[in-house]
Amino acid sequence: VKKYDVKLVQATVTDIDAQNNKIQSLTLQNGQTHFFDKVILATGGLSYPVTGSTGDGYKFSSNLGHTVTKLRASLVPIMIKQNFCSRLCGLSLKNVKLSLYLEGKKKPVFSELGEMMFTDFGITGPLVLSASAYIDKEPELYTLRLDLKPALDPEQLDKRILKDFEEAKNKQYKNSIQKLLPSKMIPIIIKLSGIDPDKQVNEITKQERAKLVDLLKGLPMTIIGLRGWNEAIITKGGVSVK
């Protein structure tokens, strides 16, 4: 700073004025006005407001003639309607596949393998944050499906379940899938499968088994919203790079 005779001023900027594509003045909160040949606007977005990001940069950019597109919190945890998320709070899953679907579309807009975690409000983790970046319409228009066994296709998974059932042929259904899932998930999956938990495994029908396979390959989750700016890693939208 001393070597180049630079003056440092820490203050809130309230306005930037420009004429003929040249910066004319920069006004501070205390009313002082400073003149510059060039100004570098490096304000950050709206995410992490605790660091001082207020969104003022978008206001300045718009006033200077730039196009500012719609702003959204992105790379952010997702809120889920189903209450099983809060019951599974703290449970981390590895090597699972999460797919995001837009209402009316059969092909997912996002589908990847990775890690995620359940929370009291829904889900989070690297896989979830990545999925949130593909939500560019109202969040309620999207649904999620969680593949708990992505390494197995439905036929292979059915054979795996049959093998577990064979080993537990004298047990009830509720005590037969311990090797298949984390213990915390077992009562959730048993309830969602619709199979009587007290039913002997040798009495479970092929149709009931098929429903269990479908559930494990695509546990449905209904999105009710995204978490706010305090938890967003980035701001989606902003000054158009075009």
GUMI-334137 format. One record per residue: residue number from 1; y, z, x of N, C-alpha, C in turn. Coordinates in Angstrom, 2 decimals. Example, Ala and Ser with C-alpha at 12.3 -4.5 7.8 and 13.67 -1.06 7.14 Angstrom:
   n     n_v     n_w     n_u    ca_v    ca_w    ca_u     c_v     c_w     c_u
   1   -5.69    7.80   13.19   -4.50    7.80   12.30   -3.30    7.80   13.20
   2   -2.25    7.08   12.85   -1.06    7.14   13.67    0.03    7.87   12.90
//
This chain:
   n     n_v     n_w     n_u    ca_v    ca_w    ca_u     c_v     c_w     c_u
   1   -1.20    0.00    0.83    0.00    0.00    0.00    1.25    0.00    0.86
   2    1.31    0.88    1.85    2.49    0.95    2.72    2.61   -0.31    3.57
   3    1.47   -0.80    4.05    1.47   -1.96    4.93    2.12   -3.17    4.26
   4    1.88   -3.34    2.98    2.40   -4.52    2.28    3.60   -4.18    1.39
   5    4.13   -2.99    1.55    5.31   -2.55    0.80    5.09   -2.72   -0.71
   6    3.95   -2.19   -1.19    3.60   -2.26   -2.61    4.00   -0.97   -3.31
   7    4.60   -1.10   -4.47    4.98    0.06   -5.26    3.98    0.24   -6.40
   8    3.38    1.43   -6.50    2.42    1.72   -7.57    3.11    2.49   -8.68
   9    2.91    2.04   -9.92    3.44    2.73  -11.09    2.32    2.90  -12.10
  10    2.06    4.12  -12.49    1.04    4.39  -13.50    1.75    4.69  -14.81
  11    1.64    3.78  -15.75    2.34    3.95  -17.02    1.70    3.05  -18.08
  12    1.94    3.35  -19.34    1.43    2.55  -20.45    2.35    1.37  -20.71
  13    1.75    0.17  -20.73    2.52   -1.04  -21.02    2.53   -1.24  -22.54
  14    3.70   -1.48  -23.11    3.81   -1.68  -24.56    4.04   -3.13  -24.94
  15    4.52   -3.95  -23.99    4.79   -5.35  -24.35    4.88   -6.21  -23.09
  16    4.45   -7.45  -23.24    4.62   -8.45  -22.19    5.29   -9.65  -22.83
  17    6.39  -10.07  -22.26    7.15  -11.17  -22.84    7.11  -12.38  -21.90
  18    6.92  -13.55  -22.46    6.86  -14.77  -21.64    7.61  -15.89  -22.34
  19    8.22  -16.73  -21.53    8.91  -17.93  -22.03    8.59  -19.09  -21.10
  20    8.35  -20.26  -21.69    8.03  -21.45  -20.91    6.83  -21.22  -19.98
  21    5.81  -20.50  -20.52    4.57  -20.22  -19.79    4.79  -19.40  -18.52
  22    5.90  -18.71  -18.43    6.17  -17.87  -17.28    6.50  -16.45  -17.75
  23    5.85  -15.46  -17.13    6.10  -14.07  -17.49    7.57  -13.74  -17.20
  24    8.22  -13.18  -18.19    9.61  -12.79  -18.02    9.77  -11.28  -17.79
  25    9.06  -10.49  -18.61    9.24   -9.06  -18.48    8.02   -8.29  -18.95
  26    7.88   -7.09  -18.43    6.81   -6.19  -18.81    7.46   -4.86  -19.16
  27    7.27   -4.42  -20.40    7.94   -3.21  -20.88    6.98   -2.02  -20.89
  28    7.45   -0.89  -20.39    6.65    0.32  -20.35    6.98    1.23  -21.52
  29    6.11    2.23  -21.73    6.27    3.13  -22.87    7.57    3.92  -22.79
  30    8.04    4.17  -21.58    9.29    4.93  -21.42   10.53    4.07  -21.62
  31   10.31    2.79  -21.96   11.44    1.90  -22.24   11.89    1.06  -21.07
  32   11.37    1.36  -19.89   11.75    0.58  -18.70   11.18   -0.83  -18.79
  33   11.92   -1.78  -18.28   11.48   -3.17  -18.24   11.43   -3.64  -16.79
  34   10.31   -4.28  -16.42   10.14   -4.80  -15.07    9.90   -6.31  -15.16
  35   10.37   -7.00  -14.13   10.24   -8.47  -14.11    9.27   -8.88  -12.99
  36    8.44   -9.89  -13.32    7.44  -10.34  -12.35    7.31  -11.85  -12.38
  37    6.82  -12.40  -11.26    6.50  -13.83  -11.23    5.13  -14.06  -11.87
  38    4.21  -13.11  -11.66    2.87  -13.25  -12.22    2.35  -11.88  -12.66
  39    1.53  -11.88  -13.70    0.90  -10.66  -14.18   -0.59  -10.92  -14.35
  40   -1.42  -10.05  -13.80   -2.88  -10.12  -14.00   -3.23   -9.12  -15.11
  41   -3.76   -9.63  -16.19   -4.10   -8.80  -17.33   -5.57   -8.38  -17.20
  42   -5.81   -7.11  -16.88   -7.17   -6.62  -16.66   -7.35   -5.30  -17.41
  43   -7.36   -5.38  -18.71   -7.34   -4.18  -19.56   -8.71   -3.72  -20.04
  44   -9.74   -4.56  -19.83  -11.02   -4.22  -20.42  -11.03   -4.55  -21.90
  45  -12.14   -4.25  -22.56  -12.26   -4.56  -23.98  -12.01   -3.34  -24.85
  46  -12.83   -3.20  -25.90  -12.71   -2.04  -26.79  -13.82   -1.02  -26.55
  47  -14.85   -1.41  -25.79  -15.94   -0.48  -25.52  -15.51    0.55  -24.48
  48  -16.21    1.69  -24.50  -15.90    2.82  -23.62  -14.43    3.25  -23.72
  49  -13.94    3.59  -24.91  -12.54    4.01  -25.05  -12.18    5.24  -24.22
  50  -13.20    6.03  -23.84  -12.95    7.21  -23.02  -12.36    6.82  -21.67
  51  -12.58    5.57  -21.24  -12.02    5.11  -19.96  -10.59    4.60  -20.10
  52  -10.08    4.58  -21.34   -8.72    4.11  -21.55   -8.63    2.75  -22.20
  53   -9.78    2.15  -22.53   -9.77    0.85  -23.20   -9.29    1.03  -24.64
  54   -8.16    0.40  -24.96   -7.57    0.56  -26.29   -7.54   -0.74  -27.08
  55   -7.81   -1.86  -26.42   -7.71   -3.15  -27.09   -6.32   -3.77  -26.99
  56   -5.41   -3.10  -26.27   -4.04   -3.63  -26.12   -4.04   -5.01  -25.46
  57   -5.02   -5.24  -24.59   -5.08   -6.53  -23.90   -5.19   -7.70  -24.86
  58   -5.90   -7.48  -25.98   -6.03   -8.56  -26.97   -4.69   -8.83  -27.67
  59   -3.95   -7.75  -27.91   -2.62   -7.90  -28.52   -1.69   -8.66  -27.59
  60   -1.68   -8.28  -26.32   -0.84   -8.97  -25.35   -1.24  -10.45  -25.25
  61   -2.55  -10.71  -25.16   -3.04  -12.08  -25.02   -2.64  -12.93  -26.21
  62   -2.79  -12.37  -27.41   -2.44  -13.09  -28.64   -0.94  -13.40  -28.66
  63   -0.13  -12.43  -28.29    1.32  -12.62  -28.27    1.74  -13.68  -27.25
  64    0.91  -13.84  -26.19    1.23  -14.82  -25.15    0.68  -16.20  -25.47
  65    0.04  -16.33  -26.66   -0.41  -17.65  -27.09   -1.89  -17.92  -26.95
  66   -2.66  -16.95  -26.46   -4.10  -17.14  -26.33   -4.79  -16.95  -27.68
  67   -5.94  -17.58  -27.83   -6.75  -17.41  -29.03   -7.68  -16.23  -28.84
  68   -7.63  -15.28  -29.76   -8.49  -14.09  -29.71   -9.49  -14.18  -30.86
  69  -10.77  -14.24  -30.53  -11.81  -14.34  -31.55  -12.19  -12.95  -32.07
  70  -13.02  -12.92  -33.11  -13.41  -11.65  -33.75  -14.10  -10.73  -32.75
  71  -13.75   -9.46  -32.80  -14.29   -8.48  -31.85  -15.44   -7.70  -32.48
  72  -16.52   -7.53  -31.71  -17.66   -6.75  -32.17  -18.18   -5.88  -31.03
  73  -18.65   -4.69  -31.40  -19.34   -3.85  -30.42  -20.68   -4.51  -30.12
  74  -21.02   -4.63  -28.84  -22.28   -5.30  -28.49  -22.99   -4.55  -27.38
  75  -24.27   -4.90  -27.19  -25.17   -4.12  -26.33  -25.06   -2.67  -26.76
  76  -25.47   -2.43  -28.00  -25.24   -1.15  -28.67  -26.50   -0.74  -29.43
  77  -26.78    0.56  -29.57  -27.93    1.00  -30.37  -27.83    0.54  -31.82
  78  -28.98    0.47  -32.49  -29.05   -0.04  -33.86  -29.48    1.07  -34.81
  79  -28.79    1.15  -35.95  -29.13    2.13  -36.99  -30.15    1.53  -37.94
  80  -31.18    2.31  -38.26  -32.31    1.85  -39.07  -32.43    2.67  -40.35
  81  -32.78    2.00  -41.44  -32.90    2.66  -42.75  -34.10    3.60  -42.82
  82  -35.24    3.18  -42.29  -36.48    3.95  -42.41  -36.36    5.32  -41.73
  83  -36.78    6.37  -42.44  -36.64    7.73  -41.90  -37.68    8.07  -40.85
  84  -38.66    7.18  -40.62  -39.65    7.50  -39.58  -39.03    7.51  -38.20
  85  -37.87    6.86  -38.04  -37.20    6.85  -36.73  -36.81    8.26  -36.31
  86  -36.23    9.02  -37.24  -35.83   10.39  -36.90  -37.05   11.26  -36.61
  87  -38.17   10.98  -37.29  -39.40   11.74  -37.05  -40.00   11.41  -35.68
  88  -39.67   10.22  -35.18  -40.17    9.79  -33.87  -39.12    9.97  -32.78
  89  -38.02   10.65  -33.11  -36.89   10.82  -32.19  -37.35   11.28  -30.81
  90  -36.91   10.55  -29.78  -37.25   10.88  -28.41  -38.46   10.14  -27.87
  91  -39.21    9.49  -28.76  -40.40    8.76  -28.32  -40.00    7.43  -27.68
  92  -40.40    7.22  -26.44  -40.14    5.96  -25.74  -41.39    5.08  -25.76
  93  -41.19    3.80  -25.96  -42.29    2.85  -25.96  -42.07    1.82  -24.86
  94  -43.12    1.51  -24.11  -43.05    0.49  -23.07  -43.95   -0.68  -23.44
  95  -43.59   -1.85  -22.93  -44.39   -3.05  -23.13  -44.64   -3.35  -24.61
  96  -43.58   -3.22  -25.40  -43.64   -3.61  -26.81  -42.75   -4.85  -27.00
  97  -42.92   -5.51  -28.13  -42.15   -6.72  -28.39  -41.30   -6.52  -29.64
  98  -40.01   -6.72  -29.50  -39.07   -6.56  -30.62  -38.52   -7.92  -31.01
  99  -38.60   -8.23  -32.31  -38.11   -9.52  -32.81  -37.06   -9.29  -33.89
 100  -35.99  -10.06  -33.81  -34.86   -9.95  -34.75  -34.82  -11.19  -35.62
 101  -34.76  -10.98  -36.95  -34.76  -12.10  -37.90  -33.50  -12.08  -38.76
 102  -32.92  -13.26  -38.94  -31.79  -13.41  -39.85  -32.35  -13.73  -41.23
 103  -31.76  -13.14  -42.23  -32.20  -13.33  -43.62  -32.37  -14.81  -43.96
 104  -33.53  -15.17  -44.50  -33.79  -16.54  -44.91  -34.36  -17.43  -43.81
 105  -34.48  -16.89  -42.60  -35.00  -17.66  -41.48  -36.38  -17.14  -41.06
 106  -37.30  -18.06  -40.79  -38.65  -17.65  -40.37  -38.74  -17.45  -38.86
 107  -37.92  -18.19  -38.12  -37.95  -18.08  -36.66  -37.00  -16.98  -36.20
 108  -37.46  -16.09  -35.31  -36.58  -15.01  -34.86  -35.42  -15.54  -34.01
 109  -34.27  -14.89  -34.13  -33.12  -15.26  -33.30  -33.21  -14.56  -31.94
 110  -34.08  -13.56  -31.86  -34.31  -12.83  -30.61  -35.74  -12.30  -30.64
 111  -36.44  -12.42  -29.53  -37.79  -11.87  -29.43  -38.14  -11.67  -27.95
 112  -38.29  -10.41  -27.56  -38.56  -10.14  -26.14  -39.45   -8.91  -25.97
 113  -40.08   -8.84  -24.80  -40.88   -7.68  -24.40  -40.00   -6.71  -23.63
 114  -40.29   -5.42  -23.77  -39.52   -4.47  -23.00  -39.74   -3.04  -23.43
 115  -38.70   -2.21  -23.19  -38.77   -0.78  -23.51  -37.74   -0.42  -24.56
 116  -38.07    0.56  -25.38  -37.15    1.05  -26.41  -37.45    2.51  -26.70
 117  -36.56    3.13  -27.46  -36.74    4.54  -27.81  -36.23    4.80  -29.22
 118  -36.90    5.69  -29.92  -36.47    6.09  -31.26  -35.44    7.22  -31.15
 119  -34.48    7.22  -32.08  -33.44    8.25  -32.10  -33.34    8.82  -33.52
 120  -32.45    9.78  -33.70  -32.30   10.36  -35.03  -31.64    9.39  -36.01
 121  -30.97    8.35  -35.49  -30.31    7.37  -36.37  -31.02    6.02  -36.41
 122  -31.94    5.78  -35.48  -32.59    4.47  -35.42  -33.29    4.23  -34.10
 123  -32.82    3.22  -33.36  -33.47    2.86  -32.10  -32.45    2.50  -31.03
 124  -32.86    2.68  -29.77  -32.00    2.33  -28.64  -32.90    1.94  -27.47
 125  -32.30    1.75  -26.30  -33.06    1.33  -25.13  -32.76   -0.11  -24.76
 126  -33.19   -0.55  -23.57  -32.86   -1.89  -23.07  -33.19   -3.02  -24.05
 127  -34.36   -2.96  -24.68  -34.78   -4.01  -25.61  -33.87   -4.07  -26.82
 128  -33.49   -2.91  -27.33  -32.64   -2.82  -28.52  -31.22   -3.29  -28.22
 129  -30.69   -2.89  -27.08  -29.34   -3.29  -26.69  -29.26   -4.82  -26.57
 130  -30.30   -5.41  -25.98  -30.33   -6.87  -25.85  -30.37   -7.54  -27.21
 131  -31.17   -6.99  -28.13  -31.28   -7.57  -29.48  -29.94   -7.52  -30.21
 132  -29.18   -6.43  -30.01  -27.91   -6.26  -30.72  -26.90   -7.36  -30.38
 133  -27.02   -7.95  -29.19  -26.10   -9.00  -28.77  -26.27  -10.27  -29.60
 134  -27.40  -10.39  -30.29  -27.67  -11.58  -31.11  -27.26  -11.39  -32.57
 135  -26.73  -10.23  -32.89  -26.25   -9.97  -34.25  -24.79  -10.38  -34.32
 136  -24.53  -11.58  -34.84  -23.14  -12.05  -34.92  -22.67  -12.24  -36.35
 137  -23.48  -11.77  -37.32  -23.06  -11.72  -38.72  -23.18  -10.27  -39.16
 138  -23.04   -9.99  -40.45  -23.16   -8.62  -40.92  -24.55   -8.09  -40.55
 139  -24.62   -6.91  -39.92  -25.91   -6.38  -39.47  -26.97   -6.28  -40.57
 140  -26.52   -6.03  -41.81  -27.47   -5.87  -42.92  -28.21   -7.15  -43.26
 141  -27.78   -8.28  -42.71  -28.45   -9.56  -42.95  -29.65   -9.75  -42.02
 142  -29.88   -8.79  -41.13  -30.96   -8.91  -40.15  -32.04   -7.85  -40.38
 143  -33.26   -8.19  -39.99  -34.36   -7.24  -39.99  -35.05   -7.30  -38.63
 144  -35.78   -6.24  -38.31  -36.50   -6.17  -37.05  -37.99   -6.00  -37.30
 145  -38.79   -6.55  -36.40  -40.23   -6.32  -36.44  -40.67   -5.92  -35.04
 146  -41.43   -4.83  -34.99  -41.87   -4.28  -33.72  -43.37   -4.50  -33.54
 147  -43.71   -5.27  -32.50  -45.11   -5.52  -32.17  -45.54   -4.46  -31.16
 148  -46.40   -3.56  -31.63  -46.84   -2.45  -30.79  -47.96   -2.84  -29.83
 149  -48.59   -4.00  -30.08  -49.69   -4.47  -29.24  -49.50   -5.96  -28.90
 150  -48.42   -6.29  -28.18  -48.12   -7.70  -27.90  -49.14   -8.41  -27.02
 151  -49.93   -7.64  -26.27  -50.92   -8.25  -25.37  -52.14   -8.77  -26.14
 152  -52.28   -8.35  -27.39  -53.43   -8.75  -28.20  -52.98   -9.59  -29.39
 153  -53.68  -10.71  -29.64  -53.38  -11.46  -30.86  -54.07  -10.73  -32.02
 154  -53.79  -11.10  -33.27  -54.37  -10.38  -34.41  -55.90  -10.27  -34.37
 155  -56.56  -11.35  -33.97  -58.03  -11.33  -33.93  -58.53  -10.34  -32.87
 156  -57.90  -10.36  -31.71  -58.30   -9.44  -30.64  -58.03   -7.99  -31.03
 157  -56.91   -7.78  -31.71  -56.57   -6.42  -32.13  -57.56   -5.92  -33.18
 158  -57.98   -6.80  -34.08  -58.96   -6.44  -35.09  -60.27   -6.01  -34.42
 159  -60.69   -6.73  -33.40  -61.91   -6.38  -32.67  -61.76   -5.03  -31.98
 160  -60.57   -4.79  -31.44  -60.30   -3.51  -30.77  -60.38   -2.36  -31.79
 161  -59.83   -2.56  -32.98  -59.88   -1.53  -34.02  -61.32   -1.30  -34.46
 162  -62.07   -2.37  -34.62  -63.48   -2.26  -34.99  -64.26   -1.44  -33.95
 163  -63.94   -1.67  -32.68  -64.59   -0.93  -31.60  -64.28    0.56  -31.71
 164  -62.99    0.88  -31.97  -62.60    2.29  -32.12  -63.26    2.91  -33.34
 165  -63.34    2.13  -34.42  -63.99    2.63  -35.63  -65.48    2.90  -35.39
 166  -66.11    2.04  -34.59  -67.52    2.21  -34.30  -67.76    3.51  -33.51
 167  -66.84    3.78  -32.58  -66.97    5.00  -31.78  -66.69    6.25  -32.62
 168  -65.95    6.05  -33.71  -65.59    7.19  -34.58  -66.21    7.02  -35.97
 169  -67.39    6.45  -36.03  -67.99    6.08  -37.32  -68.25    7.26  -38.25
 170  -68.34    8.45  -37.70  -68.57    9.63  -38.53  -67.29   10.43  -38.79
 171  -66.14    9.80  -38.42  -64.86   10.49  -38.58  -64.05    9.90  -39.73
 172  -63.02   10.66  -40.12  -62.10   10.16  -41.13  -61.07    9.25  -40.45
 173  -60.47    8.37  -41.25  -59.49    7.41  -40.73  -58.38    8.09  -39.92
 174  -57.90    9.23  -40.41  -56.78    9.91  -39.73  -57.14   10.40  -38.33
 175  -58.44   10.46  -38.04  -58.88   10.92  -36.72  -59.52    9.81  -35.89
 176  -59.24    8.55  -36.27  -59.98    7.44  -35.64  -59.13    6.52  -34.75
 177  -57.80    6.68  -34.78  -56.97    5.72  -34.02  -56.17    6.40  -32.91
 178  -56.70    7.51  -32.40  -56.00    8.26  -31.34  -55.83    7.45  -30.06
 179  -56.78    6.54  -29.79  -56.71    5.74  -28.56  -55.76    4.55  -28.69
 180  -55.33    4.28  -29.91  -54.57    3.07  -30.18  -53.06    3.27  -30.07
 181  -52.60    4.50  -30.33  -51.16    4.75  -30.45  -50.77    6.09  -29.83
 182  -49.48    6.27  -29.51  -49.00    7.60  -29.11  -49.24    8.57  -30.27
 183  -49.59    9.80  -29.96  -49.95   10.77  -30.99  -48.86   10.96  -32.04
 184  -47.61   10.86  -31.62  -46.49   11.06  -32.53  -46.41    9.96  -33.60
 185  -46.94    8.78  -33.26  -46.86    7.65  -34.19  -48.01    7.60  -35.19
 186  -49.10    8.27  -34.88  -50.31    8.15  -35.68  -50.10    8.49  -37.16
 187  -49.50    9.65  -37.50  -49.30    9.94  -38.93  -48.38    8.94  -39.63
 188  -47.43    8.38  -38.89  -46.51    7.39  -39.46  -47.28    6.12  -39.82
 189  -48.05    5.61  -38.88  -48.81    4.38  -39.09  -49.86    4.58  -40.18
 190  -50.51    5.72  -40.19  -51.52    6.00  -41.22  -50.90    5.94  -42.60
 191  -49.72    6.54  -42.76  -49.04    6.53  -44.07  -48.61    5.13  -44.46
 192  -48.02    4.39  -43.51  -47.52    3.05  -43.81  -48.64    2.05  -44.08
 193  -49.83    2.32  -43.53  -50.95    1.39  -43.72  -51.49    1.42  -45.15
 194  -51.22    2.52  -45.85  -51.68    2.62  -47.23  -53.15    2.98  -47.37
 195  -53.83    3.23  -46.26  -55.25    3.60  -46.29  -55.36    5.12  -46.42
 196  -56.23    5.58  -47.30  -56.46    7.01  -47.51  -56.81    7.66  -46.17
 197  -56.00    8.61  -45.70  -56.26    9.23  -44.40  -57.60    9.95  -44.32
 198  -58.13   10.38  -45.47  -59.41   11.11  -45.47  -60.62   10.19  -45.64
 199  -60.37    8.90  -45.72  -61.45    7.94  -45.90  -62.29    7.83  -44.63
 200  -63.62    7.76  -44.79  -64.49    7.56  -43.64  -64.26    6.14  -43.09
 201  -64.25    6.01  -41.77  -63.92    4.71  -41.18  -64.93    3.63  -41.56
 202  -66.19    4.04  -41.81  -67.20    3.03  -42.17  -67.04    2.54  -43.61
 203  -66.07    3.12  -44.32  -65.79    2.70  -45.69  -64.51    1.86  -45.79
 204  -63.81    1.72  -44.67  -62.56    0.94  -44.67  -62.90   -0.55  -44.78
 205  -62.25   -1.23  -45.73  -62.56   -2.64  -45.99  -61.88   -3.56  -44.99
 206  -62.34   -4.79  -44.98  -61.76   -5.81  -44.10  -60.30   -6.03  -44.46
 207  -59.98   -6.01  -45.76  -58.60   -6.22  -46.22  -57.69   -5.07  -45.75
 208  -58.22   -3.85  -45.82  -57.44   -2.70  -45.36  -57.21   -2.78  -43.85
 209  -58.23   -3.21  -43.15  -58.11   -3.35  -41.69  -57.09   -4.44  -41.34
 210  -57.08   -5.52  -42.11  -56.13   -6.61  -41.89  -54.69   -6.12  -42.09
 211  -54.50   -5.23  -43.06  -53.16   -4.68  -43.30  -52.72   -3.81  -42.13
 212  -53.66   -3.08  -41.55  -53.36   -2.25  -40.38  -52.98   -3.13  -39.19
 213  -53.71   -4.21  -39.00  -53.40   -5.15  -37.92  -51.99   -5.72  -38.09
 214  -51.66   -6.14  -39.31  -50.32   -6.69  -39.60  -49.24   -5.66  -39.29
 215  -49.50   -4.42  -39.61  -48.53   -3.35  -39.37  -48.30   -3.12  -37.88
 216  -49.38   -3.10  -37.12  -49.28   -2.88  -35.68  -48.64   -4.07  -34.97
 217  -48.80   -5.26  -35.54  -48.22   -6.46  -34.93  -46.80   -6.75  -35.42
 218  -46.36   -6.01  -36.43  -45.01   -6.26  -36.93  -44.48   -5.14  -37.79
 219  -44.31   -3.96  -37.18  -43.76   -2.81  -37.90  -42.34   -3.15  -38.35
 220  -42.09   -3.23  -39.68  -40.76   -3.66  -40.16  -39.72   -2.55  -40.09
 221  -38.51   -2.93  -39.72  -37.38   -1.99  -39.70  -36.16   -2.67  -40.30
 222  -35.50   -1.97  -41.21  -34.34   -2.50  -41.91  -33.06   -2.02  -41.24
 223  -32.23   -2.94  -40.81  -30.97   -2.59  -40.13  -29.90   -2.22  -41.15
 224  -29.24   -1.10  -40.94  -28.14   -0.71  -41.82  -26.79   -0.71  -41.09
 225  -26.82   -0.98  -39.80  -25.57   -1.05  -39.05  -25.78   -0.90  -37.55
 226  -24.69   -1.04  -36.82  -24.69   -0.87  -35.37  -23.87    0.38  -35.03
 227  -24.18    1.00  -33.93  -23.38    2.14  -33.49  -22.01    1.65  -33.04
 228  -21.07    2.59  -32.91  -19.68    2.22  -32.69  -19.29    1.95  -31.25
 229  -17.97    1.79  -31.07  -17.42    1.42  -29.77  -17.73    2.46  -28.69
 230  -17.86    3.72  -29.07  -18.12    4.77  -28.07  -19.45    4.57  -27.35
 231  -20.39    3.85  -28.00  -21.71    3.65  -27.41  -21.96    2.21  -26.97
 232  -20.99    1.33  -27.25  -21.15   -0.09  -26.89  -20.94   -0.27  -25.38
 233  -21.77   -1.12  -24.79  -21.63   -1.39  -23.36  -20.58   -2.48  -23.13
 234  -20.52   -3.46  -24.05  -19.53   -4.53  -23.91  -18.86   -4.83  -25.26
 235  -17.78   -5.58  -25.18  -17.09   -6.10  -26.36  -17.48   -7.57  -26.52
 236  -18.00   -7.90  -27.69  -18.33   -9.31  -27.97  -17.13   -9.96  -28.64
 237  -16.81  -11.17  -28.19  -15.59  -11.82  -28.69  -14.44  -11.54  -27.76
 238  -13.23  -11.82  -28.21  -12.06  -11.57  -27.37  -11.30  -12.85  -27.07
 239  -10.69  -12.91  -25.90   -9.91  -14.09  -25.52  -10.86  -15.27  -25.32
 240  -10.63  -16.33  -26.07  -11.50  -17.51  -25.98  -11.38  -18.16  -24.61
 241  -12.54  -18.36  -23.96  -12.52  -18.98  -22.63  -12.25  -20.48  -22.71
 242  -12.22  -21.03  -23.92  -11.88  -22.45  -24.07  -10.39  -22.69  -23.91
//
